[in-house]
Amino acid sequence: MKAIEKTAVRKRGRPPGAATKRINTRFPAGLAEKIEYAAAVRGVAISAFIHEAVAERADRIIEAESRWVLTRQEAATVVAMIDKPPKPIKNMLDAAKLAARHVVIRA
């Protein structure tokens, strides 16, 4: 008798793959209707529409907050400081010594 292979069983229509995390939220009635209408216009499920919209917005926010936008003068100042850093003052040296006692660097 041949062994029967077990196939992955999908639970409640969930797609196979990585586990998902649930985030519950409530929308005001007007916004909920707008979301439903937009999803219908796109021809996608409401949850798919929300996933796409939230992912796009999150990417834009992360990108915007991950960079500094400097003027030419500010950029020149930063470059000058990197090229010739200021000499450390006593307070800076004391802070570095204090931090060295509490920080463990793992390789």
Backbone bond lengths (Angstrom), bond angles and torsions (degrees), N, CA, C in turn:
res aa  C-N    CA-C-N  psi(-1)  N-CA   C-N-CA  omega(-1)  CA-C   N-CA-C  phi
1 M - - - 1.437 - - 1.524 109.14 -
2 K 1.317 116.20 135.22 1.461 121.02 -178.97 1.512 110.49 -79.26
3 A 1.339 115.15 146.50 1.465 120.12 176.19 1.526 108.89 -75.20
4 I 1.298 115.08 139.67 1.468 120.44 179.18 1.522 108.37 -93.82
5 E 1.330 115.92 125.76 1.463 120.10 178.78 1.514 109.83 -80.50
6 K 1.321 115.44 137.65 1.459 119.75 176.27 1.519 108.29 -87.94
7 T 1.297 116.22 132.86 1.464 120.77 177.15 1.515 108.85 -99.29
8 A 1.298 115.30 158.36 1.468 120.31 178.99 1.530 108.97 -64.25
9 V 1.302 115.58 125.38 1.455 120.98 179.63 1.517 108.14 -95.11
10 R 1.324 115.94 129.09 1.456 120.77 179.23 1.517 109.05 -85.05
11 K 1.303 116.30 129.56 1.462 121.09 178.98 1.516 109.50 -93.30
12 R 1.308 115.82 126.76 1.466 123.15 175.37 1.525 113.61 48.08
13 G 1.304 117.11 37.26 1.453 120.48 175.55 1.515 114.87 76.05
14 R 1.318 117.40 10.48 1.468 119.54 179.75 1.515 109.84 -74.00
15 P 1.320 117.12 141.67 1.458 119.25 178.42 1.526 110.16 -71.31
16 P 1.343 116.38 147.42 1.464 118.38 177.98 1.523 109.48 -67.43
17 G 1.297 117.23 154.92 1.457 120.89 178.78 1.504 111.51 128.29
18 A 1.301 114.79 -154.65 1.464 121.17 -176.02 1.525 111.02 -61.39
19 A 1.313 114.78 147.74 1.462 120.36 177.67 1.521 109.57 -66.15
20 T 1.301 115.26 151.92 1.460 119.84 178.66 1.511 109.63 -107.46
21 K 1.293 115.91 160.33 1.457 122.07 178.11 1.522 107.81 -117.90
22 R 1.298 116.20 134.03 1.458 120.91 -177.89 1.525 109.85 -89.57
23 I 1.321 115.43 134.07 1.461 122.58 172.34 1.526 106.35 -125.15
24 N 1.296 116.27 113.56 1.462 120.52 -179.44 1.523 109.63 -89.81
25 T 1.297 115.84 137.39 1.457 120.70 177.73 1.524 109.10 -147.99
26 R 1.276 115.32 158.07 1.463 120.92 176.53 1.525 108.07 -120.47
27 F 1.329 115.85 144.88 1.445 121.55 179.52 1.517 108.89 -118.30
28 P 1.328 117.42 144.84 1.463 119.24 171.48 1.535 108.63 -59.48
29 A 1.321 116.97 151.70 1.463 121.85 -175.04 1.532 112.37 -53.44
30 G 1.325 116.75 -44.53 1.463 119.95 -179.23 1.516 112.73 -62.27
31 L 1.331 116.81 -41.69 1.464 120.46 179.36 1.523 110.28 -69.69
32 A 1.319 117.70 -39.89 1.466 121.00 178.48 1.529 110.34 -59.64
33 E 1.331 116.31 -42.68 1.460 119.86 178.60 1.524 111.27 -64.84
34 K 1.324 116.17 -39.29 1.463 120.24 178.71 1.533 110.39 -63.94
35 I 1.334 116.74 -42.58 1.467 121.16 178.49 1.528 110.64 -63.00
36 E 1.329 116.55 -45.09 1.460 120.98 179.37 1.525 110.94 -60.66
37 Y 1.316 116.23 -42.59 1.473 120.69 -179.68 1.532 110.31 -65.67
38 A 1.324 117.03 -46.20 1.467 120.88 -179.29 1.526 110.99 -62.24
39 A 1.342 116.71 -41.48 1.468 120.17 178.05 1.529 110.21 -62.46
40 A 1.340 116.60 -40.76 1.463 120.71 179.09 1.524 110.96 -64.74
41 V 1.327 116.83 -40.70 1.465 120.99 178.78 1.528 110.10 -61.62
42 R 1.325 116.00 -41.16 1.464 121.16 178.42 1.523 112.31 -74.86
43 G 1.325 116.60 -20.63 1.460 120.07 -179.31 1.519 112.84 78.36
44 V 1.335 116.52 31.64 1.467 120.80 -179.77 1.521 109.09 -126.10
45 A 1.321 115.28 164.08 1.457 120.42 176.38 1.528 109.51 -66.48
46 I 1.313 115.31 154.22 1.467 120.32 -179.58 1.522 110.59 -59.11
47 S 1.322 117.39 -44.78 1.464 119.72 -178.58 1.531 111.00 -63.64
48 A 1.337 117.82 -39.35 1.464 120.63 177.88 1.524 110.48 -64.47
49 F 1.331 116.33 -40.47 1.465 120.03 178.17 1.527 110.77 -62.24
50 I 1.334 116.15 -45.50 1.473 120.20 179.98 1.518 110.47 -64.35
51 H 1.334 117.79 -42.87 1.471 120.72 178.29 1.524 110.74 -56.37
52 E 1.334 115.84 -48.90 1.462 120.31 -177.81 1.528 111.50 -62.85
53 A 1.327 116.33 -46.13 1.463 120.26 -177.62 1.528 111.49 -64.84
54 V 1.313 116.13 -43.90 1.468 119.47 -178.89 1.526 110.44 -68.09
55 A 1.332 117.71 -40.59 1.465 120.56 179.51 1.530 111.08 -62.10
56 E 1.349 116.55 -43.21 1.471 119.98 178.61 1.525 110.79 -61.97
57 R 1.326 116.85 -45.16 1.466 120.36 -178.64 1.527 110.79 -66.33
58 A 1.318 117.39 -41.85 1.469 121.04 178.96 1.527 110.48 -62.00
59 D 1.330 117.39 -42.57 1.469 120.65 178.17 1.520 111.12 -60.80
60 R 1.342 116.95 -43.37 1.475 120.00 179.87 1.527 111.09 -63.37
61 I 1.329 117.00 -42.71 1.469 120.45 -179.33 1.520 110.69 -65.71
62 I 1.322 117.01 -45.78 1.466 120.59 -179.93 1.521 110.20 -61.28
63 E 1.323 117.07 -43.47 1.467 120.89 178.93 1.529 110.81 -62.15
64 A 1.331 116.56 -44.89 1.462 120.32 -178.00 1.524 111.57 -65.82
65 E 1.318 117.33 -36.69 1.458 120.48 -177.27 1.528 113.15 -86.39
66 S 1.331 117.38 -6.46 1.462 121.44 -178.28 1.523 112.43 -92.72
67 R 1.308 117.28 -4.32 1.469 120.94 -177.19 1.514 110.85 -128.00
68 W 1.290 113.66 154.27 1.457 119.71 170.78 1.512 106.81 -104.98
69 V 1.296 116.26 135.82 1.460 120.52 175.24 1.519 106.43 -107.64
70 L 1.322 115.52 114.96 1.461 121.35 -176.36 1.518 110.51 -113.40
71 T 1.318 114.16 150.77 1.462 118.89 170.66 1.526 107.56 -74.04
72 R 1.321 116.38 169.11 1.470 119.26 178.03 1.531 110.97 -60.00
73 Q 1.337 116.19 -39.60 1.459 120.52 -179.53 1.534 110.52 -65.50
74 E 1.337 116.52 -44.25 1.470 119.97 178.84 1.523 111.02 -63.59
75 A 1.330 117.08 -41.03 1.458 120.58 178.51 1.528 110.72 -63.87
76 A 1.327 116.76 -40.88 1.470 120.63 178.36 1.524 110.76 -63.27
77 T 1.332 116.97 -38.42 1.464 121.04 178.33 1.521 111.00 -64.39
78 V 1.332 116.84 -43.22 1.471 120.62 179.03 1.520 110.35 -63.46
79 V 1.329 117.32 -44.22 1.468 121.28 179.28 1.526 109.95 -61.48
80 A 1.323 116.65 -42.57 1.473 120.08 179.46 1.522 110.67 -63.23
81 M 1.325 117.78 -39.32 1.461 120.63 179.14 1.526 111.60 -67.39
82 I 1.340 116.80 -34.83 1.463 120.22 177.84 1.522 110.03 -70.30
83 D 1.349 115.93 -42.31 1.462 120.21 179.77 1.520 112.18 -64.15
84 K 1.335 115.93 -40.46 1.465 120.00 -178.16 1.530 107.72 -138.06
85 P 1.349 115.85 85.32 1.459 118.54 -177.22 1.530 111.36 -66.17
86 P 1.328 117.40 152.13 1.467 119.64 178.30 1.525 110.44 -67.95
87 K 1.315 116.12 153.38 1.463 120.40 178.33 1.525 108.35 -70.96
88 P 1.342 117.04 139.49 1.463 119.41 -179.83 1.528 111.46 -68.05
89 I 1.320 115.30 141.85 1.456 120.26 176.28 1.530 108.15 -98.73
90 K 1.313 116.91 171.08 1.457 121.73 -175.07 1.528 111.78 -56.69
91 N 1.328 117.77 -44.54 1.469 120.57 -179.28 1.528 111.41 -60.20
92 M 1.325 117.09 -39.27 1.458 120.59 178.52 1.523 111.02 -64.87
93 L 1.318 116.64 -43.03 1.464 120.68 179.92 1.525 111.27 -65.13
94 D 1.347 116.23 -41.52 1.461 120.46 177.80 1.535 110.85 -62.86
95 A 1.314 117.07 -41.63 1.459 121.28 179.64 1.527 110.35 -64.97
96 A 1.332 117.15 -39.46 1.464 120.50 179.00 1.522 110.97 -65.27
97 K 1.323 117.22 -40.31 1.466 120.44 178.39 1.526 110.59 -65.29
98 L 1.329 116.76 -42.20 1.456 121.04 178.90 1.537 110.52 -63.21
99 A 1.304 116.80 -44.07 1.456 120.93 179.81 1.526 111.17 -64.64
100 A 1.339 116.48 -37.42 1.464 120.41 -178.62 1.521 111.52 -62.19
101 R 1.335 117.65 -28.40 1.459 120.57 179.00 1.522 112.01 -74.52
102 H 1.338 117.74 -21.88 1.456 121.60 -174.77 1.523 115.12 -109.60
103 V 1.325 117.01 -6.99 1.458 120.86 -176.39 1.521 109.49 -107.41
104 V 1.328 115.29 133.45 1.453 121.01 176.08 1.509 107.27 -113.94
105 I 1.313 116.71 123.06 1.461 122.27 179.41 1.518 108.08 -99.57
106 R 1.320 115.75 120.26 1.466 120.79 -179.88 1.505 109.18 -103.14
107 A 1.313 115.10 136.79 1.471 119.60 -179.72 1.499 112.24 -95.25
